[in-house]
C-alpha cells in the first residue's frame, strides 16, 4: 500500500516543570518525556505486588476474543472480576484455563470513579495503596486536575484511534507500548464517527474503503517503562501493548472550567461551545435539505468556504 508520512516524536530528557512549561507545552505537539520522577511504582509494580495491593476489589474490564478492539462495532464484552484475578489473567502469556469468550481472550482495564456516572477516575480513591507508589508530575496547577486513570492491558492488545478534549500525560510503568498519533489537522483523513476513527487497522488499512487515510501524517513512538507521553487535547492516538502493560493517564483542564461539560465523568465530551456549534450545523444542514440538489450542493460549498476562511488555523 501507499505509505503515510511518518514522523518520530521529539524526546526530552530530565524533564521538570520548568522545562515542560517553557519548551514542550507551548508547541502543542506530542512529546516523549524521559527522566520524570514517577515514584517507586517502577520497581514495585510486579504482577504479584499489584494483585496483593489491589486485592479483591471488583473492577469492570473489557474482554475481547481478538486483541484489536473496536469500540464502534463493540467486538468486546464487559465483565466484572476481582482486581487480583484480573491482573493475573491480563499478564498471562499462556491460554486461559478460566475464560469468558475463548482461551486466548484479551483483557483491558480503564479504571472508573466510585460512581462511574458522576465521578471521574482517581487513582488515590480507587487504589489508595497503589497510588502511594505513583507520583503525579506537577506540570499543571492543582485546580486543573481532572482524573488519574489506571490502565492495564494484555500483551498485544490494541485500542482504537480516538481523541480526548483535555491535555493528558500517559505514564508507562510496566511493559513497552507503541503509540501512533495523528494531528487534529488530519481529522479530514481519519473517517471520524464522533471522537473515534472508523479505520481500525492502521497498519494495513483498507484503502479502497478509506482512500484518504494515507494522507494523514503518522507520528509514532515506543514507550519504555518509566517513559511519559504528553498528548495534547484533540490529538488522535492509537495504542498497542507490546507486552503486558500497566500505566496511568493523568488528565487536566487546560481551558477555563466552564468550557467543559459538567456532566462528563469520562472527560470525552466535546467542549460546550463546540457541542453547540455542531448542533447548529446539524440544524443548518436540515434547512439545506429543503433545497433542490444543485442548490443544496452550491450553498453547502459556500458554507464550507466560510468555515475554512473563518475558523481554520494556519497549518504549522
Residue pairs with C-beta under 8 A, 6 or more apart in sequence:
1 204
1 205
1 207
1 214
2 207
2 214
3 214
4 213
4 214
4 215
4 216
4 217
4 218
5 217
5 218
6 217
6 218
6 219
6 220
7 217
7 218
7 219
7 220
8 219
8 220
8 221
9 30
9 31
9 32
9 181
9 219
9 220
9 221
9 229
10 29
10 31
10 32
11 31
11 32
11 34
11 221
12 19
12 23
12 24
12 31
12 32
12 33
12 34
13 34
13 35
14 34
14 35
15 24
15 33
15 34
15 35
15 36
15 228
17 137
17 138
17 139
20 33
20 137
20 139
20 230
21 139
24 31
24 33
24 230
25 139
25 230
28 232
29 232
30 181
30 219
30 221
30 229
30 230
30 231
30 232
30 235
30 237
31 229
31 230
32 221
32 223
32 227
32 228
32 229
33 169
33 227
33 228
33 229
33 230
34 226
34 227
34 228
36 137
36 171
36 226
36 228
37 135
37 137
38 134
38 135
38 137
38 171
38 173
38 226
38 228
39 133
39 134
39 135
40 133
41 130
41 133
41 134
41 173
42 173
42 225
42 226
44 133
45 130
45 133
45 173
45 174
45 246
47 87
47 88
47 91
47 244
50 83
50 84
50 87
50 130
50 152
50 246
51 83
51 84
51 85
51 87
51 88
52 84
53 127
53 129
53 130
54 83
54 84
54 87
54 127
54 129
54 130
55 82
55 83
55 84
56 82
56 83
56 84
57 82
57 83
57 126
57 127
58 80
58 81
58 82
58 83
59 80
59 81
59 82
59 83
59 86
59 109
59 111
60 78
60 79
60 80
60 112
60 116
61 78
61 79
61 80
61 81
61 86
61 107
61 108
61 109
62 69
62 76
62 77
62 78
62 107
62 108
62 109
62 110
63 76
63 77
63 78
63 79
63 100
63 101
63 105
63 106
63 107
64 75
64 76
64 77
64 101
64 105
64 106
64 108
64 157
65 75
65 101
65 102
65 104
65 105
65 106
66 75
66 106
67 106
67 154
67 156
67 157
67 158
68 158
68 200
68 201
69 75
69 76
69 106
69 108
69 157
69 158
69 159
69 160
70 76
70 160
70 200
71 160
71 162
71 196
72 160
72 193
72 196
72 198
76 108
77 100
77 101
79 100
81 89
86 107
86 109
86 152
87 152
89 96
89 98
89 107
89 154
90 107
90 108
90 109
90 152
90 153
90 154
90 244
91 154
91 244
92 154
93 155
93 244
95 103
95 104
96 103
96 104
96 105
97 103
99 105
106 153
106 154
106 156
106 157
107 152
107 153
107 154
107 157
108 151
108 152
108 153
108 154
108 157
108 159
109 150
109 151
109 152
109 153
110 121
110 149
110 150
110 151
111 121
111 123
111 126
111 127
111 149
111 150
111 151
112 121
112 126
112 265
113 119
113 120
113 121
113 122
113 125
113 126
113 147
113 265
114 125
114 126
116 265
117 265
118 265
119 265
120 146
120 147
120 251
120 265
120 266
120 267
121 147
121 148
121 149
121 150
122 147
122 148
123 130
123 131
123 134
123 148
123 149
123 150
123 248
124 131
124 148
126 150
127 150
130 150
131 148
134 171
134 173
134 248
136 145
136 148
136 250
137 169
137 228
137 250
139 169
140 167
140 252
140 254
144 252
144 253
144 254
145 250
145 252
145 253
146 166
146 251
146 252
146 253
146 267
147 249
147 250
147 251
147 267
148 248
148 249
148 250
148 251
149 248
149 249
149 250
149 251
150 246
150 248
151 245
151 246
151 247
151 248
151 249
152 245
152 246
152 247
153 159
153 241
153 244
153 245
154 241
154 244
155 175
155 241
155 242
155 243
155 244
155 245
156 240
156 241
156 242
157 240
157 241
157 245
158 238
158 239
158 240
158 241
159 238
159 239
159 240
160 196
160 197
160 200
160 238
161 180
161 182
161 190
161 196
161 197
161 199
161 202
161 236
161 237
161 238
162 195
162 196
162 197
162 236
162 237
162 268
163 184
163 195
163 233
163 234
163 235
163 236
163 237
164 195
164 231
164 233
164 234
164 251
164 267
164 268
165 233
165 234
165 260
165 267
165 268
165 269
165 270
165 271
166 233
166 251
166 252
166 253
166 254
166 260
166 267
167 230
167 231
167 232
167 233
167 251
167 252
167 254
168 230
168 231
168 233
168 249
168 250
168 251
168 252
169 228
169 229
169 230
169 231
169 249
169 250
170 179
170 223
170 228
170 229
170 231
170 247
170 248
170 249
171 227
171 228
171 247
171 248
171 249
171 250
172 223
172 224
172 225
172 226
172 227
172 228
172 229
172 245
172 247
173 225
173 226
173 246
173 247
173 248
174 225
174 243
174 244
174 245
174 246
174 247
175 225
175 241
175 242
175 243
175 244
175 245
175 246
176 222
176 223
176 224
176 225
176 242
176 243
176 245
177 222
177 223
177 239
177 240
177 241
177 242
177 245
177 247
178 220
178 221
178 222
178 223
178 239
178 240
178 242
179 220
179 221
179 222
179 223
179 229
179 237
179 238
179 239
179 240
180 202
180 218
180 219
180 220
180 237
180 238
180 239
180 240
181 218
181 219
181 220
181 231
181 235
181 236
181 237
181 238
182 189
182 190
182 216
182 217
182 218
182 219
182 235
182 236
182 237
183 216
183 217
183 219
183 235
183 236
184 234
184 235
184 236
185 313
185 315
186 215
186 216
186 217
186 236
187 236
188 212
189 212
189 213
189 214
189 215
189 216
190 197
190 199
190 213
190 216
190 236
191 197
191 198
191 199
191 210
191 212
191 213
192 198
195 268
195 270
197 236
197 238
198 210
199 205
199 206
199 210
199 213
202 218
202 238
205 213
205 214
207 213
207 214
221 229
222 242
223 229
231 237
233 254
251 267
253 259
253 260
255 271
258 272
259 271
259 272
259 273
260 267
260 269
260 271
260 272
261 269
261 270
261 271
261 272
261 275
269 275
270 278
284 303
285 300
288 296
288 299
288 300
289 296
291 299
